[in-house]
Amino acid sequence: MGASKEHVTVLGRMLQVGADRADDEETVLRKVLVLLGALLIVPLALLWGVGYWFAGAHLAATIPWVYAAVSITSIAAFARHHSFRWLANSQLVLYLILPFALMWILGGFKGGSVVCLWALFAPLAALLLFGPGVAAPWLVVFLALVAASVAAPDVWSRPPNAVSSGFVDSFFVLNVGGVTTVAFALLSGFKGRREGLLASARGLVHRYLSADVAATLLADPSRLQLGGELCEATVFFADLRGFTSFSESVRPDVAVGLLNQYFTLAVPAIVAEGGTPIGFAGDEIMAIFNAPKRCQDHAMRAARAALEVQARIEQTADSIAAPRFGIGINTGLVLVGNVGSRDFWSFTAIGDTTNLAARLQALARPGDVVVGPETARAIAGSARLSPLGPVPIRGRSEPAEAFRLDGLLAVPRVPDPQSRPGLV
């Protein structure tokens, strides 16, 4: 077990040759692919050379040894100068030229056991490293060398480079098997690391977007544009009352720790009811119900989430004076989608419904939930509501009806729809 771990460590160190902290994930992937190719092929080249040498083809034996020596030298130079483009191109040239040279020395396709198959790594590696545009010329040269080898058989050398027919047949199997194995290993390594990068990217997206928004955008990249759609939704705002004065009396790290603790309690309560957290502004949470994930009873879900958030904070608060959320909820038409500039935007809900929800949140005392008239109508038969009367709303000419949510009656949940499309 110890030896196995040591081998893995050595391999990892070798694949770190030429690493740079400034490298992005794509560059790291390309460097690892080139180094992995060399680490796989160099030992095989040394063995191939030994085989040809003992078979009596001494000149042919020098070709794979030249590859191994030049490859190791190029990697050493890369470790010192960090020129990835030079390393990649030098490896591609070695892949392309030396197998054909070896085949010509051995007497052609048959005498050389189709060793030119190793040259396929030049266009294949170029495709993985740089894309089709760069790989195409390498493929053209490969095909041209194949055509030249067919068209000019008289260039083949004769003995002493010839080897026995048994040796030719054996190396035919080794060449086909070796190329297949190395190609499989390289593609597996590339795919594995690529999947790892994609998983990391998805994880990062899910850190900054809710699961529903992230899933919608990843499933349909065409939604990655400014704009949105009108829909009825319930908008939820929770602001931590007393946090400003609290943060003035403690160190910044303590204030941030409390904020993260409260958010850790609040966000799962929102998500559990089908809500979509779409923004954190200081000590405030904004969430929306019924977009992008649809739910018929979105007003009731938002009400349940709000009461659950307050209950969780109440259980956690270590004193009466500790900060508590004031929550405002409002239901109505909103524009849900991406808002911002072409370079940076956020997923949000825009409209008078959102504005009123924010104003209602400002009216809520610590530990209270205040709902708007449409939300109150939607949950009236299942909630205990205390009218606050028409209240003046900043920015509005007319006051708005507001209600304090005191609790909910026991009512069955409405099941989620099975196949309703999301909105972005």
NORDA-V926873 format. One record per backbone hydrogen bond with DSSP energy under -1.0 kcal/mol. NH is the residue of the N-H (numbers start at 1). CO is the residue of the C=O. Records with the same first field share a line. If there is no record, write none. Layout:
NH: CO ; CO
This chain:
5: 1
6: 2
7: 3
8: 4
9: 5
10: 6
11: 7
12: 8
13: 9
14: 10
15: 11
17: 14
19: 16
23: 20
28: 24
29: 25
30: 26
31: 27
32: 28
33: 29
34: 30
35: 31
36: 32
37: 33
38: 34
39: 35
40: 36
41: 37
42: 38
45: 41
46: 42
47: 43
48: 44
49: 45
50: 46
51: 47
52: 48
53: 49
54: 50
55: 51
56: 53
57: 52
58: 56
61: 57
62: 58
63: 60
65: 61
66: 62
67: 63
68: 64
69: 65
70: 66
71: 67
72: 68
73: 69
74: 70
75: 71
76: 72
77: 73
78: 74
79: 75
80: 76
81: 77
82: 78
84: 82
87: 83
88: 84
89: 85
90: 86
91: 87
92: 88
93: 89
94: 90
95: 91
96: 92
97: 93
98: 94
101: 97
102: 98
103: 99
104: 100
105: 101
106: 102
108: 103
112: 108
113: 110
114: 109
115: 112
117: 114
118: 115
119: 116
120: 117
121: 118
122: 119
124: 120
125: 121
126: 122
127: 123
128: 124
129: 125
130: 126
131: 127
135: 131
136: 132
139: 135
140: 136
141: 137
142: 138
143: 139
144: 140
145: 141
146: 142
147: 143
148: 144
149: 145
150: 146
151: 147
152: 148
155: 152
156: 153
157: 104
161: 158
168: 164
169: 165
170: 166
171: 167
172: 168
173: 169
174: 170
175: 171
176: 172
177: 173
178: 174
179: 175
180: 176
181: 177
182: 178
183: 179
184: 180
185: 181
186: 182
187: 183
188: 184
189: 185
190: 186
191: 187
192: 188
193: 189
194: 190
195: 191
196: 192
197: 193
198: 194
199: 195
200: 196
201: 197
202: 198
203: 199
204: 200
205: 201
206: 202
207: 203
208: 204
209: 205
214: 210
215: 211
216: 212
217: 213
218: 214
219: 215
220: 216
223: 220
224: 221
225: 223
227: 338
229: 336
231: 334
233: 332
234: 289
235: 330
236: 287
237: 328
238: 285
239: 326
240: 283
241: 239 ; 324
243: 240
246: 242
247: 243
248: 244
249: 246
255: 251
256: 252
257: 253
258: 254
259: 255
260: 256
261: 257
262: 258
263: 259
264: 260
265: 261
266: 262
267: 263
270: 266
271: 267
272: 268
274: 271
275: 270
276: 288
278: 286
279: 286
281: 284
284: 281
285: 238
286: 279
287: 236
288: 276
289: 234
301: 297
302: 298
303: 299
304: 300
305: 301
306: 302
307: 303
308: 304
309: 305
310: 306
311: 307
312: 308
313: 309
314: 310
315: 311
316: 312
317: 313
322: 319
324: 241
326: 239
327: 368
328: 237
329: 370
330: 235
332: 233
334: 231
335: 350
336: 229
337: 348
338: 227
339: 346
341: 344
346: 339
348: 337
350: 335
355: 351
356: 352
357: 353
358: 354
359: 355
360: 356
361: 357
362: 358
363: 359
364: 360
367: 325
368: 365
370: 327
371: 403
372: 329
376: 372
377: 373
378: 374
379: 375
382: 379
384: 407
386: 404
388: 402
391: 400
396: 393
400: 391
403: 371
404: 386
405: 369
406: 384
409: 382
